[in-house]
Amino acid sequence: MTRTEIINYIFDKYKFNSYLELGVYNPQDNFDKIHAQFKHSVDNMPHPDGPLLYTHWMDTDYFFENFAKEYMM
Protein backbone atom coordinates (compact mmCIF):
# COMPACT_ATOMS: atom_id res chain seq x y z
CA MET A 1 0.00 0.00 0.00
CA THR A 2 1.14 3.53 -0.70
CA ARG A 3 1.10 6.35 1.82
CA THR A 4 -1.86 7.88 -0.02
CA GLU A 5 -3.81 4.61 0.07
CA ILE A 6 -3.19 4.24 3.81
CA ILE A 7 -4.32 7.79 4.53
CA ASN A 8 -7.45 7.37 2.39
CA TYR A 9 -8.25 4.05 4.06
CA ILE A 10 -8.10 5.71 7.49
CA PHE A 11 -10.17 8.69 6.29
CA ASP A 12 -12.82 6.46 4.74
CA LYS A 13 -12.99 4.04 7.67
CA TYR A 14 -13.26 6.70 10.39
CA LYS A 15 -15.18 9.29 8.33
CA PHE A 16 -12.57 12.02 8.87
CA ASN A 17 -13.19 15.17 6.82
CA SER A 18 -10.18 17.40 7.53
CA TYR A 19 -6.57 16.84 6.47
CA LEU A 20 -3.36 18.83 7.05
CA GLU A 21 -0.22 17.98 5.12
CA LEU A 22 3.15 19.43 6.08
CA GLY A 23 5.98 19.60 3.57
CA VAL A 24 3.86 19.17 0.46
CA TYR A 25 6.16 20.53 -2.28
CA ASN A 26 4.16 18.94 -5.11
CA PRO A 27 0.45 18.50 -4.27
CA GLN A 28 0.00 16.01 -7.12
CA ASP A 29 2.21 13.48 -5.33
CA ASN A 30 -0.17 12.93 -2.38
CA PHE A 31 -2.18 15.96 -1.24
CA ASP A 32 -4.51 16.14 -4.26
CA LYS A 33 -5.33 12.42 -3.94
CA ILE A 34 -6.57 12.52 -0.35
CA HIS A 35 -10.32 11.91 0.18
CA ALA A 36 -10.99 14.76 2.59
CA GLN A 37 -13.62 17.48 2.38
CA PHE A 38 -11.31 20.08 3.91
CA LYS A 39 -7.62 20.03 3.03
CA HIS A 40 -4.84 22.36 4.13
CA SER A 41 -1.19 22.36 3.16
CA VAL A 42 1.90 23.97 4.64
CA ASP A 43 5.19 24.35 2.79
CA ASN A 44 7.83 26.99 2.28
CA MET A 45 9.79 25.27 -0.49
CA PRO A 46 9.46 27.00 -3.83
CA HIS A 47 7.62 24.78 -6.28
CA PRO A 48 8.18 25.49 -10.00
CA ASP A 49 4.48 26.42 -10.35
CA GLY A 50 4.64 28.85 -7.44
CA PRO A 51 3.57 29.10 -3.79
CA LEU A 52 -0.13 29.37 -4.61
CA LEU A 53 -0.24 25.58 -4.68
CA TYR A 54 -0.26 25.63 -0.86
CA THR A 55 -2.90 26.78 1.61
CA HIS A 56 -0.12 28.21 3.79
CA TRP A 57 3.20 29.10 2.19
CA MET A 58 5.40 29.33 5.28
CA ASP A 59 7.68 27.41 7.59
CA THR A 60 5.89 24.74 9.63
CA ASP A 61 7.19 26.19 12.92
CA TYR A 62 5.64 29.55 12.00
CA PHE A 63 2.38 27.82 11.06
CA PHE A 64 2.12 26.03 14.42
CA GLU A 65 3.01 29.16 16.37
CA ASN A 66 0.45 31.35 14.57
CA PHE A 67 -2.28 29.33 12.86
CA ALA A 68 -2.53 25.78 14.20
CA LYS A 69 -5.20 26.60 16.80
CA GLU A 70 -7.61 27.37 13.96
CA TYR A 71 -7.26 23.79 12.72
CA MET A 72 -7.28 21.89 16.00
CA MET A 73 -10.33 19.75 16.68
SVG drawing of the C-alpha trace seen along z (x, -y; Angstrom):
<svg xmlns="http://www.w3.org/2000/svg" viewBox="-18 -34 30 36">
<polyline fill="none" stroke="black" stroke-width="0.4" points="0.0,0.0 1.1,-3.5 1.1,-6.4 -1.9,-7.9 -3.8,-4.6 -3.2,-4.2 -4.3,-7.8 -7.4,-7.4 -8.2,-4.0 -8.1,-5.7 -10.2,-8.7 -12.8,-6.5 -13.0,-4.0 -13.3,-6.7 -15.2,-9.3 -12.6,-12.0 -13.2,-15.2 -10.2,-17.4 -6.6,-16.8 -3.4,-18.8 -0.2,-18.0 3.2,-19.4 6.0,-19.6 3.9,-19.2 6.2,-20.5 4.2,-18.9 0.4,-18.5 0.0,-16.0 2.2,-13.5 -0.2,-12.9 -2.2,-16.0 -4.5,-16.1 -5.3,-12.4 -6.6,-12.5 -10.3,-11.9 -11.0,-14.8 -13.6,-17.5 -11.3,-20.1 -7.6,-20.0 -4.8,-22.4 -1.2,-22.4 1.9,-24.0 5.2,-24.3 7.8,-27.0 9.8,-25.3 9.5,-27.0 7.6,-24.8 8.2,-25.5 4.5,-26.4 4.6,-28.9 3.6,-29.1 -0.1,-29.4 -0.2,-25.6 -0.3,-25.6 -2.9,-26.8 -0.1,-28.2 3.2,-29.1 5.4,-29.3 7.7,-27.4 5.9,-24.7 7.2,-26.2 5.6,-29.5 2.4,-27.8 2.1,-26.0 3.0,-29.2 0.5,-31.4 -2.3,-29.3 -2.5,-25.8 -5.2,-26.6 -7.6,-27.4 -7.3,-23.8 -7.3,-21.9 -10.3,-19.8"/>
</svg>
